[in-house]
Amino acid sequence: MQATAQAQPNIALIKYWGKSDVAANLPAVGSLSITLESLWTKMSVEFSSDATTDKLFLNDELNDQMLLRVSQCLDLVAGNERRFAVVRSHSNFPVAAGLASSASAFAALVLATEHALGGSRDTLALARLAGNASGSAARSLYEGFVELQCAGGQIDLQVLLPPSAWPLRVIVAITEEAAKPVGSGEAMLRSAATSPFYPGWVAQQENDLAEARTAVADRDFAKLAAITEHNCLKMHSVMWTSRPSIVYWSKATLACMQVVRELQVHGTPVFFTIDAGPQLKAVCLPEAEETVVAALRSAPGVIRTMVSGLGGGATILDGQ
Ligand code: DP6
């Protein structure tokens, strides 16, 4: 009754922001992401008849803060009658700072739980369960360029391109390692309830997805760059115009954005995206990697950079 799974975070190029059904955690909009390669979360789940409660260890430290969400996710996969479990999570990147840590965590947790129980659900069924725990987690079950669509009260996912078909590089500029002030789930509800831009955001998402889908199919970097930055800035405009406003950026985030803009002016194939946190993610063609890393490292406020290619979906490391 034990298994370990690994999943990589994914970065949305066309973002999920807003829920159409809060109880089922159903996204109000589709999204399109890239799964990373060298950042990972490893989750081991051990069900035990001796345990009297669930326990969660994050990087070897007992953690109560995330325990409820983890227990609820275990219930989703294993049912309410399940035994208690000890869950151990290790990540090689900062947790809860807008780095999609919940995506890799819940993708790995769902897969490890299913395997520990000897279940036979397919990837889509597991992705739907992961999405129920955290919307972006559904995408981390899959490799490369992934599109998530919502139809008929559930989500569907599709790999648009495997990582080898268009090996883009991602440079994450870490500007802060602390947890974010407002969680994305809560922030989305606030945006939907209060931002005058929210209806427009939802209405335009299909167009943005179509543009990005075509750019990916054609490997058209300039087109993907333009729609990704537009979609990101539109999402942050919705956040900023929520009441109270939600501002995840810091001075360093803006400095990084400026660096990317300057690189673009000089012809470097790079674009940026930013999620629910102050880190900036730059996406570039392989030949531009060194230039982008050097430029971001010199931006004021950048603590360090992490580089990744595009990678595979969640996998089992050991178990049963
Ligand atoms: C800005 O997946 O963390 O990263 O479903 O409430 O857990 P919950 O939200 P979450 O939101 C991700 C928001 C985002 C955009 C994205 O990844 O698409």
Boltz pocket constraint, residues with backbone or C-beta under 6 A from the ligand:
constraints:
  - pocket:
      binder: B
      contacts: [[A, 10], [A, 11], [A, 12], [A, 14], [A, 15], [A, 16], [A, 17], [A, 25], [A, 31], [A, 100], [A, 102], [A, 131], [A, 133], [A, 134], [A, 135], [A, 136], [A, 137], [A, 184], [A, 185], [A, 186], [A, 274], [A, 275], [A, 276]]
      max_distance: 6.0
